[in-house]
């Protein structure tokens, strides 16, 4: 939801796929990094620092992956979802 009281600049619509990829990869990398770190090392002292270091490595990789696979996923959705009659 956009708050008109905040006069923040907005990104042009043509960059929507890149913005989508940024948000999607950021959230997925964060969730996966937290879960995998907890499974492998446990949640204890140094957990957040370990997650932050791992996230710094995984976020750029996730961003590139989402940019690359987004068109393929779009086509797969078109092929598998029924169009309105």
Secondary structure, 3 states (H helix, E strand, C coil): CCCCCCCCCCCCHHHHHHHHHHHHHHHHHHHHHHHHHHHHHCCCCCHHHHHHHHHHHHHHHHHHHHHHHHHHHHHHHHHHCCCCC
